């Protein structure tokens, strides 16, 4: 993500695993998602700085077998259910925006396969 300033208001990032059967969120619970128990480190986005790499580390039990696309959600700290208040990353992939305004999710362009 380029061309952005440091975030000042407290927000917690969430990692989303999305499959055809539904979506899971790692980190704090979020309306509309099944929550994966576990730990998420590096999720305080006000500590992320322009021009630096920020790492989001998730540890959780494997979800149901299947293929998942990975996304990050940066919801508003006071109104996480309002997707219009989620942060949209400025990055684009092949000319297409990574942000989905319907879900508030930013695609990471990664896929995870979970074997049965």
HELIX and SHEET records of a PDB file:
HELIX    1   1 UNK A   45  UNK A   47  5                                   3    
HELIX    2   2 UNK A   83  UNK A   85  5                                   3    
SHEET    1   A 6 UNK A  34  UNK A  36  0                                        
SHEET    2   A 6 UNK A  22  UNK A  26  1                                        
SHEET    3   A 6 UNK A  13  UNK A  19 -1                                        
SHEET    4   A 6 UNK A  66  UNK A  74 -1                                        
SHEET    5   A 6 UNK A 105  UNK A 114 -1                                        
SHEET    6   A 6 UNK A  99  UNK A 100 -1                                        
SHEET    1   B 2 UNK A  38  UNK A  41  0                                        
SHEET    2   B 2 UNK A  57  UNK A  60 -1                                        
SHEET    1   C 2 UNK A  92  UNK A  93  0                                        
SHEET    2   C 2 UNK A  96  UNK A  97 -1                                        
END                                                                             
